[in-house]
Amino acid sequence: MSDSFIVEWARAQQPKAPNMKNASVFYRNLEEELDVRRSQHGCIMLHTKEQTSMVDFSSTDILGLSTSGSVRKGYLDELAKHPDFKLSSHGSRLTDGNSRYLEGIERELAAFHGAESGLIVNTGSLGNAAIFSVIPRPGDAIVYDELIHASMHDGMKDSLALYRKTFRHNNAKSLYNVLVAVQESQPQIRNSIQSVLVAVESVYSMDRDICPLQKLIKTAKEVFLEGNIQFIINKTHSTGIIRPNGTGLVYALGLESKTLAATGAVILYNNTVRMMLINYARSIIFSVAPFFPMLASIRATYQLLRSGEAQEAQNRVQEIVKFFLETIISDPIWSKASNTGLLRLPMYEDADIQSVLIQIIQLRTRTKHNFYLAFHLQRAGFLVFPISYPVVPKGTEHVRIIFHASNMDTEVKVLVTAIAEWAQEILEIKSSGDRQRVPAAARHVYALIAQANLNGSE
């Protein structure tokens, strides 16, 4: 499988435009734009995952609810209770797509997360589009963390709030300064006629750090004593993992009633917001309603969380992440790799390992090195992938490692050994002063490219 991914990646980086002199100018212009990304080794391709014996440190089935068959059993049981279910929703929520079953699940999810009401949508991106296009009113201001998810930025493009300002990531002082600037420059907000909406994520999808939500809310209250400020919180990456029972960070902090949250494809709020979305959100009005099989799967998954069946897996994920951190930091090569900037664990450098809650590790390295580290680990039998610009900002390239309840301590030890071997090789190459020398993973890639005759091919 690793060679398959590497070959496909290498093929995707080959320039196309120079060989398209006789092609339509329309397609040639598009390929020239893609060639810019290819020249930076950043051209993204789709990869088909095949059956593999590689150890999974990549998939999002973190609790193993899917691979264990637990969700499948609950899903099939739910279908059996409703043998006459329809495969299609037959319309939007405003016409033929609504149902008592759908509304019942929304009430269950709202109760589980401690919210007044909820609205299930087909995707989290659709939910963010709905929220930002409707909830901020003309004259309102949106203040947002600089690292919020791209779908939240997309949603803001259609927002009626013309005043938008970013603050430094997870920085309460920066938020304070921005809120003061809003207050001073926007008379209607200063006089509590309009509102400020602060957009954050509970757990940031790429940086894998936790929002200091209580601190940010306290900071916001220091500036806006009248309470005309609301938080919009994307909880996608804490639901199911952060306790109690996987309710997510917001509920765990006892803050649910004070927030508006988009949890994956479930928007949680109060009834006023629900009515606004139903009446004004074009992405909801003109989308078909969630269909029964999707809803049955949601109910089956949440039932596992409510019942506590997933608790052991939740605990195990925390244990395996802490074990990885303790193991890699104690490896003799780690201090050298860290001091030279070859490898970093940004969110854990100043944190107590025992307080770790995050199941996804960002192993940061130098630009383009993340590809070769990922290839090295794939060749060692681990399913991991490189994350690069434009998925993340330039200079934050890394290898993403996702831990699962099924991962064993022995697998983690071998993974750390493989990372250390790669780091040792890179450090030796650097100390040798030989600029022509490349790491084994890179040589392997070049050999595969030559074997497949990829140079200059379509």
C-alpha positions, 0 to 999 in steps of 0.5 A: 500500500505504501508504494501505491501511495508514494507512486500516486503522489509522485505522479501527481507532482509531474508538470503537465502544461509543458506537454500541452502546447496543442491543447485547448488554452482553457485546459492549458491555463488550468494545468499551468495553475496546477503546475505551480502547486506541483512545483512545490510538491503540494499537488493533492491527489485522491488515493484509494485505500486498499486492504492493507496490513499496515498499522492504522495511525490515520483513520478517524475511527478513533474509538473503533466503533465502526471497525468493531461492528458496534455501530453496524449492529446498532444501525441494523437494529434501528433499521429493523425497528422501521422496516418501511423506511425510505431511502430518500428524504423526498425533499427539503425540511420545508416540504416533504423531507421533515419527519417525527423521526428526524425531529426526535433524534434532534431532541435526543442530540440536543439533550445529550449535549445540554442544548435547548434545540438542535438541527441536523444538516448533511455536512458540517460545512453546510452547517457553518454556511447556514450559521454565518450567512444568517445569524450575524445581522447587519451591524454585527461584528464577527471576531474569529481565531486566526486558525478556525476551520476553512469551512467557517471562513467560507461561511463568513463570505456570505455573512451580513456582518461587514465588520470582521476581525481576527485575533491571535490563536488561543490568545485571550489578550489578543481577543481582548484588544480586538474586542476593545477595538470593536467596541471603540469603532462600532457605536451600535455595538458599544451601545448594545444595539448590535452584537459581536460573535466570536468564532472558535473551535473547541479542538483545532483540526490541524493544530490539535490544541484545545481552545481556552474557552473559559478564559476567552469567555471571561475576557469577552465579559470584561469588555461587553458587560451588557452581554451582547456577545455570543460564541460560535463554537465548532465542536467537531473534533471533541465530540465522542472523545472528550468526556463526560461520555464524549459530549465534547469540550463545551459540555465538559466545561459546563458552558453549553447554555452560553454557546452556539455550536456546530457539532459535525453535522448537528447545529446546537442552539436555542429555538430562536436560532433554529427558527432563523436558520429554517426561515433564512438559511439558503443552504438549508432551505434548498438542500434535501433533508437528511435521509433515514439511513443517515439518521439511523446511523447517527442514533446508533452511534450516539446510543453507544455514547449515551450507554457508556459502551464507548467509555473504555475506548475513550479511556484507552485513547487517552492512555495510548496518546500519553504513552506515545508522548512519554516514549518519544520524548524519552528517546535519546534522539528526541532532544537533538531532533527537537533542538535543531528544529527537525522534529517538534510537538508544538502543543506539548512543548509547554504542556503537562503530558498528564493533561493531554486530551487530544487523540491526534498528534501533529509531528511537525518537521521542516518543509518537504521533510514531512513527505519523507518522514511519512514515506519512511513510516509507511515503509516501516508498516504504519499508515500515516500521511503528510499534511502540507500547504494549502491544507495548513499554512506554510511553515506548519507542515507535519505528519499527522498521527491519529491514535485509536483505542485499538492501538497497542503499546508495542505498536507505539514503541515500534512507531517511535523507533521508526521516527527516531531512525528517520531523525537519526538519518537526517541528522547524520546527513546534515552533519556530513555536509554532503548536499548530494546525499538524500535519505533512504525514503527519498531514494525509494521515491526516486526509484519508484518514479524511475521504475514507473517511467513517470518523469515527463509522463502524463 
